[in-house]
Amino acid sequence: MPLSDPDSLAKVITDAALDLPVAAPRRLIALAGPPGAGKSTIAAAVQQGLNTHGLPAGLLAMDGFHLDNAILSARGQLSCKGAPETFDLPGFRTLLQRLVTEDDVAVPEFDRDRDIAIAARNLITAHERIVIVEGNYLLLDEPGWRDLASCWDLSIFLDIPLPVLETRLVSRWRAQGCDEAQARDRALGNDIPNATRINKAQLPADLVLK
């Protein structure tokens, strides 16, 4: 489904979420897409839309499960931070299971400026019966990751052309203090290969939004 702006994307997702049965257990919505697709912005807009309709919703970003830089350095993986193998997938899967069975659940968040994940940075509360989960690899068809498919009550994939992603990602790294050459190197050396990997191994989604 092609749409013209983030607000339109968020409205489609919000409308689909409003059709979900609201009952125990808590409902989990997967918002997947490559780096630079706008997942965080759209997830926040969906949360606001659901709250406006009287349906309290929480947010969980998969980025809170980045392995620490010290671990990645010891494994020789720091240069590819953000690839699927640089996340704590078992911890992420366990927390998704806890969201279904528990009321208040503390969740981590990733501090992009400090480049670290912070444990228990946010709280999904008992009255938030829907959680919007956003991340690159929620629909990745690779070992371990594909097992997450059973967690989702609704799944959305943001399909963004690679040239658009490249422009956004270079701008993101520039905002993080990189010069133009460094920003392009970070975007093209790691982010775009991860985006290509996602596009080549993507499980079906309930909604694919362009």
C-alpha positions as CSV (number, residue, x, y, z in Angstrom):
1,M,0.0,0.0,0.0
2,P,1.7,3.2,-1.1
3,L,1.2,6.3,1.2
4,S,2.6,9.7,1.0
5,D,3.7,10.7,4.5
6,P,4.3,9.4,8.0
7,D,0.9,10.6,9.3
8,S,-0.9,8.6,6.7
9,L,1.2,5.5,7.5
10,A,0.4,6.0,11.2
11,K,-3.3,6.3,10.6
12,V,-3.5,3.1,8.6
13,I,-1.6,1.2,11.4
14,T,-3.8,2.9,14.1
15,D,-7.0,1.9,12.3
16,A,-5.8,-1.7,12.0
17,A,-4.8,-1.8,15.7
18,L,-8.2,-0.5,16.7
19,D,-9.7,-3.6,15.0
20,L,-7.8,-6.0,17.3
21,P,-9.8,-7.6,20.1
22,V,-8.8,-5.8,23.4
23,A,-8.6,-8.5,26.0
24,A,-6.1,-10.4,27.9
25,P,-3.4,-11.2,27.0
26,R,-1.8,-8.0,25.9
27,R,-1.7,-7.4,22.2
28,L,1.7,-7.0,20.5
29,I,2.1,-5.0,17.2
30,A,5.3,-5.5,15.2
31,L,6.5,-2.4,13.2
32,A,9.4,-3.7,11.2
33,G,11.6,-2.1,8.5
34,P,15.1,-1.3,7.6
35,P,17.3,1.3,9.3
36,G,16.1,4.7,8.4
37,A,12.6,3.7,7.6
38,G,11.1,6.0,10.2
39,K,9.9,3.3,12.6
40,S,10.4,5.3,15.8
41,T,8.5,8.3,14.5
42,I,5.6,6.3,13.1
43,A,5.4,4.1,16.3
44,A,5.1,7.2,18.4
45,A,2.4,8.6,16.2
46,V,0.5,5.2,16.4
47,Q,0.8,5.3,20.2
48,Q,-0.7,8.8,20.2
49,G,-3.4,7.8,17.9
50,L,-4.4,4.8,20.0
51,N,-4.3,6.9,23.2
52,T,-6.6,9.5,21.5
53,H,-9.1,6.7,20.8
54,G,-9.0,5.8,24.5
55,L,-6.8,2.7,24.0
56,P,-3.6,3.1,26.1
57,A,-0.6,1.8,24.3
58,G,3.0,1.3,25.2
59,L,6.2,1.4,23.1
60,L,9.1,-1.1,23.0
61,A,12.1,-0.6,20.7
62,M,14.2,-3.6,19.8
63,D,17.3,-1.3,19.9
64,G,17.2,-1.6,23.7
65,F,18.7,-5.0,23.2
66,H,21.9,-3.9,21.5
67,L,24.8,-5.8,23.0
68,D,27.2,-3.5,24.8
69,N,30.2,-2.2,22.9
70,A,32.6,-4.0,25.3
71,I,31.0,-7.4,24.3
72,L,31.0,-6.5,20.6
73,S,34.6,-5.4,20.8
74,A,35.6,-8.7,22.4
75,R,33.8,-10.6,19.7
76,G,35.2,-8.5,16.9
77,Q,31.7,-7.3,16.0
78,L,31.8,-3.6,16.9
79,S,32.2,-2.5,13.3
80,C,28.9,-4.3,12.4
81,K,26.9,-3.1,15.4
82,G,23.3,-3.1,14.3
83,A,23.4,-6.4,12.4
84,P,21.1,-9.2,13.7
85,E,23.9,-11.1,15.5
86,T,24.8,-8.0,17.6
87,F,21.5,-8.1,19.5
88,D,20.5,-10.0,22.6
89,L,17.8,-12.0,20.8
90,P,17.1,-14.5,23.7
91,G,16.6,-11.5,26.1
92,F,14.3,-9.8,23.6
93,R,12.2,-12.9,23.1
94,T,11.9,-13.4,26.9
95,L,10.7,-9.9,27.4
96,L,8.1,-10.3,24.7
97,Q,6.8,-13.3,26.5
98,R,6.7,-11.4,29.8
99,L,4.6,-8.6,28.2
100,V,1.9,-11.2,27.4
101,T,1.8,-12.8,30.9
102,E,2.7,-9.9,33.3
103,D,1.1,-6.6,34.1
104,D,3.9,-4.0,34.8
105,V,7.0,-4.7,32.8
106,A,10.2,-2.6,32.9
107,V,11.9,-2.4,29.5
108,P,15.3,-1.1,28.2
109,E,15.8,1.7,25.8
110,F,18.8,2.6,23.6
111,D,20.5,6.0,24.1
112,R,21.7,6.8,20.6
113,D,23.8,9.8,21.7
114,R,25.7,7.7,24.3
115,D,25.5,4.6,22.1
116,I,24.4,2.4,25.0
117,A,21.3,0.4,26.0
118,I,19.9,1.3,29.4
119,A,18.1,-1.3,31.4
120,A,14.7,-0.7,32.8
121,R,14.6,2.8,31.3
122,N,10.8,2.7,30.6
123,L,7.8,0.9,32.1
124,I,5.0,-0.8,30.2
125,T,2.1,-0.5,32.6
126,A,-0.8,-2.8,33.3
127,H,-3.4,-0.5,31.7
128,E,-1.4,-0.4,28.4
129,R,-3.1,-3.4,26.7
130,I,-1.4,-2.9,23.3
131,V,2.4,-2.6,22.9
132,I,3.9,-1.3,19.6
133,V,7.2,-3.1,19.1
134,E,9.5,-1.5,16.6
135,G,12.7,-2.9,15.2
136,N,14.7,-3.8,12.1
137,Y,14.5,-7.6,12.4
138,L,11.0,-8.4,13.8
139,L,10.1,-10.1,10.5
140,L,13.5,-11.4,9.6
141,D,13.4,-14.9,8.1
142,E,16.6,-16.2,9.7
143,P,17.2,-18.7,12.5
144,G,16.0,-17.5,15.9
145,W,14.4,-14.3,14.5
146,R,11.8,-16.1,12.5
147,D,10.5,-17.6,15.8
148,L,9.3,-14.1,16.8
149,A,6.5,-14.3,14.2
150,S,4.2,-16.1,16.6
151,C,4.4,-13.2,19.1
152,W,2.6,-10.7,16.8
153,D,-1.1,-10.0,16.8
154,L,-0.5,-7.5,13.9
155,S,2.6,-7.1,11.8
156,I,3.6,-4.2,9.6
157,F,6.6,-3.8,7.3
158,L,7.8,-0.4,6.1
159,D,9.1,-0.8,2.5
160,I,11.3,2.2,1.8
161,P,13.5,2.5,-1.4
162,L,17.2,2.1,-0.7
163,P,18.1,5.6,-2.2
164,V,15.7,7.2,0.3
165,L,17.2,5.2,3.2
166,E,20.7,6.2,2.1
167,T,19.8,9.9,2.3
168,R,18.1,9.6,5.7
169,L,20.9,7.5,7.1
170,V,23.7,9.9,6.0
171,S,21.7,12.7,7.6
172,R,21.3,10.7,10.8
173,W,25.0,10.1,11.1
174,R,25.7,13.7,10.4
175,A,23.4,14.6,13.2
176,Q,25.5,12.3,15.4
177,G,28.6,14.4,14.7
178,C,30.1,12.6,11.7
179,D,31.4,14.6,8.8
180,E,30.1,13.8,5.3
181,A,32.6,11.1,4.5
182,Q,32.3,9.4,7.8
183,A,28.5,9.5,7.6
184,R,28.5,8.0,4.1
185,D,30.9,5.3,5.3
186,R,28.7,4.4,8.3
187,A,25.5,4.4,6.2
188,L,26.9,2.4,3.2
189,G,29.3,0.2,5.1
190,N,26.8,-1.2,7.7
191,D,23.2,0.3,7.5
192,I,22.5,-0.3,3.8
193,P,23.9,-3.9,3.9
194,N,21.6,-4.6,6.8
195,A,18.7,-3.1,4.9
196,T,19.5,-5.3,1.9
197,R,19.7,-8.3,4.2
198,I,16.2,-7.5,5.6
199,N,14.7,-7.1,2.1
200,K,16.1,-10.5,1.0
201,A,14.8,-12.4,4.0
202,Q,11.5,-11.0,5.0
203,L,8.6,-12.9,6.4
204,P,5.1,-12.0,5.3
205,A,3.5,-9.0,7.1
206,D,-0.2,-8.3,7.7
207,L,0.4,-4.9,6.2
208,V,3.2,-3.7,3.8
209,L,3.3,0.1,3.6
210,K,5.4,1.9,1.1
